[in-house]
Amino acid sequence: MADSTENVEREQVAKEPEEAEKPGQRSDRPRNRVQVSKDSHPLNFYVNLAEKLLHDEEEVELSGLGMAVSTTVTIAGILKNSGHVEVARIETSLAGETKLKIRRIEFR
């Protein structure tokens, strides 16, 4: 009886898809988006990350929710003042939660 139970479990394990999404992997999030948090990382982390993404991407989107909105704007300001990028679009949304997106940061 135990052998048949083990065989069923082995078959179920074998039937799981091989290309299952790995932990930490998000296919729905664009590669050129930087999601800013107020307290998890210092400003320089986000500035360096955005600059690194700009080497591979034509545009980068910065987004912040709630208390991270001001931090997101500060990061965009630092990038703009460095002379390497321009802010092409700013969106804010108050539907349900405060949200700020800065899109199309491009090399000049």
PyMOL commands that set and color helices and strands:
alter all, ss='L'
color gray80, all
select helices_A, chain A and resi 2-14+43-56+66-81
alter helices_A, ss='H'
color red, helices_A
select strands_A, chain A and resi 33-36+61-65+85-93+99-107
alter strands_A, ss='S'
color yellow, strands_A
deselect
rebuild
show_as cartoon
